[in-house]
Amino acid sequence: MKIALAGAGAFGEKHLDGLKNIDGVEVISVVGRRLEPTQAVADKYGIAHATTELAEALEQPGLDAVILCTPTQMHAAQAMQCMDAGKHVQVEIPLADSLADAEAVLAKSQETGLTCMVGHTRRFNPSHQYIHDKIVAGELNIQQMDVQTYFFRRKNMNAKGEARSWTDHLLWHHAAHTVDLFAWQAGPIVAANAIEGPHHPELGIAMDMSIQLKAQSGAICTLSLSFNNDGPLGTFFRYIGDNGTWIARYDDLVTGKEEPIDLSGVAVSSNGIELQDREFIAAIREGREPNSSVAQVLPCYRVLDALEKQLEAAR
């Protein structure tokens, strides 16, 4: 299977690292904003073609699919561009920064019949898969999730500390992870509330946010987000269940008493990004809907849209 990767930044390289471990996959083109650093990534990973134009990558002979790790604001249009070119597409989270754009991508995937998957990585992290397997087996019911998503990002910087060409967003990007995960683990969301702190004078976005969710099952979720946090960075999930408590940190899981959980048998890899890419490729090969398809994650974006309207009304 021949793949093009668009967005040769910090997250793009995480996908390239994962794709190296999947049999029968070749990345034949990489797309970036500037040619010199894009060519450097291509050289690092032995990729034959580098370009600054997605359209050029889409014309590469034998190309089957595209993984988009480009700025959020480009996701929807580029996903539809890929499908219009007859290519399967995986869009990194978030699918879009508006519900209308997310719905347009869904419509295009239904029109073309192509695989369109969104990179909601938390569904694939072994830590969260472990919890999900217990829920599916009837061994656990979630009562509450307590989630902290904390960064120190008062400038447009990426995960490697490099200047970024676009502005990140707590609601449409970082909250999307938890909103979707909570629904995946606890069931459809029936109530959602949000409040936000002051907007950054230059970036124009809220730097702190608090979100409350309730699922049809009765489970609740409290999500705290910040770009102002000068301390441990990342997202930390506390699952409080009817017969146990667990804390998830990326691909690691411990009990509420900090006892490590062995996740070695959960999946073929301990890397959530690699597992995400494996699902994308397997779904294409098997002609089936992938976990985290655009259809499956659209309810998340409906919740984000409702929260955005709530925040706008409160300003």
N, C-alpha and C positions, 0 to 999 in steps of 0.2 A: 504494500500500500504506500503510495507516494503522497506526502504531506507537505504543505507550505505553512510556515509560521510567520504571522504578522505581529510585530511588536517585539523587538529584540532587546527589551529592557530586562529588569531584574526577574520579573515573573516569566518572561519568555524563556529565559535560560533555565528556569526550574522545569518547564515543560520539555525542553531539549534534553535535560538530564534524565527525565523520566522516559522519554521516547527511546533513548539509547538501549533501554532494557527490554523493549518489546520486540519480539521476533517478527520478521517480515515487514518492518516499517522503515521507510527511508524518507528523511526530510530533504526535499530537493530544492527548496527555496526559502529564504528568510527575507522579511520586509522590515525596514526601519525608516525612521524619520530622516536620518542623515546617513549617507552612504558609507563614509569611512568607519564609524563604529559598527555599522551593520555588517560590513565586509569582515571586520575583525571577529565578530561573533560567528559568521559563516566559516571563517578559517579555523577558529577554535574547535568547531564541531564537525568540520569536514563536509560542509554543505556547498554544493557546486555553484549555486546561484544566489546573488544578493541584489536587492533593488530597493528603491524608495517608493515604488508604485505597486499597490496591490493588484491592479489590473495586469501588470506585467507578470506577476507571479501566477495569476490565474490562467495565463496562456502557456505555462510550462507543460511540455508533453507528458501525458500520462498522469497528470495531477488528479488525485481522488478527493482530497479533503483539505480543509484549512482550519488552523487553530488561531483565533484572534486574541492577542494580548495587548491590544492597542488602547489608547485613551477611551474612557467610558463614553464620552460624547460621540465617538465614531462607531461604537459597537453595532447599533441597529442597522445603520446604512450599510456598513461593511458586511454584516451577516447576510443581508438581502442581496448585496452585490455578489457574494460567493454563491448563493443559491441560484441567482439568475444565470450564473456561469455554469450551473450544473454540478456544483461541488457541495459535498457534505461540509458542515461547519460546526465547530465547537467555539462558543463565545465565552471568554472569561467573564466572571462575575464583576459587575452587574450586567445583565442583558441590555439594559438601557437606563436612562435617567428620566424616563417618563413612561406612564402606562400606555399612552398612545403608540409610542415607538415599540414597546414590548409586544403589544397586540399586533402591530404590523409585521413583526418578525414571525409571530405564530401563524398569521394568515399566509405568509410567504412559504413557510415550511409545509403547511397543509396543501397549498397550491402545487408545490413542486414534488412533494412526497419524499424529499431528501431528509437525511438525519440532521436535526438541529438540536444541539445539546448546549446547556449553559453550565459553566464551571462552578457550581455550588459545591465547593471542595469539602465542606463539612460532612456531606452525605458519604464521602469516600474515605475520610480519615478513619483508620482502624479503631481509634478510641470511640468515635461516635457509632461506627458499625457494630461494635461490641454491645453498646447499649441498645441499638436498634434490634439486634438479633434477640436480645432478652425480651423486648417488647413484643416482637412478632411471635415468639414462642410462648407468650402468655405468662412469663416469669416476672414481669415488671410493669408497673404503671407509673408514669411520671406524675408527680404532684406539683413540682415546681422546678423551673430552671432559673438559675441566677447567673447572669453573664456579664462579664466586664470586657469591653473592647477598648484598649488604651494605647495611644501613641503619643509621641512628642513630635508634632509635625506642624510647626507654625510657619513653615515655608513649603513651597511645592517641591518636595523631595520624594524619591522612590525608596524602595526597601534597601537599596545599596547606598543610600545617602547621596545620590546624584540628583542634579536638578531635573525637574519634571516639567513637561510642556503643558500640563493641564492641572486643574484643581480637583483634588479628591473630595469625597462627600461622605459624611457620617451616615446619613439616612439611606441614600440610594446605593451606596457600596457596602459599607461596613455593617449596617443594620440588616441588609439583605441576607447575609450569612445566617444570622440568628433567627430572623423571621421565618426563613425557609426551613431551617433545622428544627425549630420548635414545632412547626406544623408537621414535619416529617416524623418526628418522634411522638408527638402528643395528639395529632389530629387537627382538623380544620380550625382556623382562628376565627372566633366570633366577636371578639372585642379587642380594640387597640387604642391606646392613648399615648401621647407624646408631649414633652415639653423640651425647650431648648434654652441654652445660655446665650450670652452676647455673640453677635456676629463679628468676625475678624474684620478690622477696618480695610485691609487690602485684599484678602482672599474672598470676602463677601459671603462666607459660610459660617454656620454655627460651629463653634469649637467644642461644645459640650452638649450632650443630649441624654434624655432619659425616656425609655419606652416601656410600657406595660402591655402585656398580651394575655388573652385568655382563650383557651381552646374549647371546642365543643365538649371535650371529655371532662372539662372542669379544671384541668391543669392551668397553671399560670406561669408567666415568665416576666422577669424584671431584667432589663438590659440597660446598662450604663455605658456610654461611649464618650471618649474624649480625645482631642488632638493636643490637649494641654498637659498631659500627664508626663512628668519627668521622673520616670521610675521603670519598673518592669514593664516591658512592652508586649503587645500581642493580645490575644483573646483567651479568657479563662472561663470555662463552663462548669458550673456546679449543678449536677443532676440530683434532685431530691426525689426519691421514689417511695413506693409503698413498702418496700422491703430492703432499702439500701440507699447509700449516698455515694456518688462518684464525682471526681473532678477531672476534667479533660483539658489538656494543654497540647494543642496541635495533635501530633500522632501518639501522645502518651496519655495514660489513664492511671489514676490512683483512686483508692477508696477515700471516703470522707476523713479517714484517719491517716491518710498519706501512705497507705500500703500499695505498692506497685501491682498493677494487673498485667499478667502475661498476655500480650496481644499477638503472639507469634503465629497462632493458628487462625486468626481472623481472616486474613487475606494473603495473597501471594507476595505482597510487598508491604513494608511498613510506611511507605511514602504515599500520602493522600493524593498528590498531584499525579504521580505515576498511575495509581489506581483509577483516577478520573480519566486519564488518557486511555488506559486499557479498556474501560467501559465504552468510550467513544468508538474505538476501533472495533471492538467486539460487536457492538450494535450495528455498525455498517456492514461488517462481514456476515452477520447473521440475519440482516434485514429486519431488525426489531427496534422497538422504541427503547432508547437508553434511559437508565435512571438519570434524573435531572434533565429530562427533555424540556424543551421550551414550553410544551403543554403542561408538564408537571409543575414547573416553577412559576407559572403565570400568577397563581393565587398570591404568591409572595409580593409581586409587583402591584397587585390590587391593594394589598394592605399598605405598602409604602406610599401609594398614591393617596389613600385615605389619610394617612398620617401627615403627609405634606400639606394637604388641604387644611387639616386641623391646625398645623403650625402656622400656616399663612393667616388663618382667621384670628389667631391669638396675637399676632404682631401689632 
